[in-house]
Amino acid sequence: MHSDILKHFALKAKKKLLGQDTKEKVNAKIKVISTEDDAFKEKVEYLMSKDEEIFNPIHFLMDDKVMKNLSGVEKERYLFSTIDKYNRFKNEILEERSC
């Protein structure tokens, strides 16, 4: 059920990025988030080291100043990129700890 909802939103976001849900094409300048970002990894490590549960780790990892300057489409892209990056680093850290 949740995967269907996520799939729906992902397809909707993709159509927006491609300009298929409007008559106009969307030109979005997206900042690519590096997978080698040490500062981001340190933030993920900090979140994972906390004894208390963090209810919104993605908000902690996103830059509010960056978000204010993005369009709706760019905000979606930034959100999805941050989620992807968080999951990658979290899994990497867990693998390092299990060795």
N, C-alpha and C positions, 0 to 999 in steps of 0.2 A: 504494500500500500504506500509506504513512504517513498519507495524507489519510484513508483509511478508519479508521485507528486514532484519529486526532484527531477525526474526525466521531463515532465511537462515544463517546469520552469527553465530547465537547461535548453530545451528546444525553443522556448519563447525568447530566451536571451540570445540564442544563436540567430534566430530570425531577425531580431532587432539589430544585431551587429551586422548582418548582411543586408539590412534594409528591406527585407521581404515583407514585413508587416505594415509598411507605409509606402506611399508613392515615391518618397525621396530615398536616395541612398544615404546611409549614415557614414560619415567620415570621422572616425574616432582615433585620436592619438593616444595610444596606450603605452604606459611605461612598463617595460618588461622587468619583472622582478627576478633578480639573479638567484640561481639555486645555490650559489656559493656565498651567500650573505652571512657573514659571521655574527653580526649584530642581531640579526633575526634569529639565528640559531641560539644565541645566548638568551634571548627573550623566551624562546620555547623551553630551554633548559630551566630557566627561572620558574616558569609556570609549572613545569613538571616536578620541581623540587618543593613546591609549596605543600604544606601539610593540609591546608584547607582546600576545599573544592572551588575551582574557578568556574563560574557559571557562564562567562562569555569570553573565552580566550581569544577569539578572533578579533573582537573589539579592542582588546588590549594590544594586539599585534598590528592593528591598522593605525595609520597616521591620520588624525582628524584634520590636520592642516591640508593634507593631500586631498582628502575626501571633499572638503569644501570647494575645491577648485575643479572638480570633475563633473561632467555631465552624467545623466542617469545611466547611460550605456557604459560609460567609463567606470562609474561606481560599481556596477554589476561585475565588470571584468576585474576590477581591483579586488572585490570581495572574493570572487572565485579563485583568483590567483593567490590570494592570501591563504584561503582554505587549503588549496593544493600544497602550497609551500609548507604550511603548518603540519599537515599530515605527513609529508615527506620527511621533514626534520624530526618530528615526533617518532616516526618509525625508525629512523636512523639512530636516534638516541637510545631507543629501546633495544635495538640490536647491539649497540656498543655496550650497553649495560649487561646484556645477557652473556657476553663473551667472557 
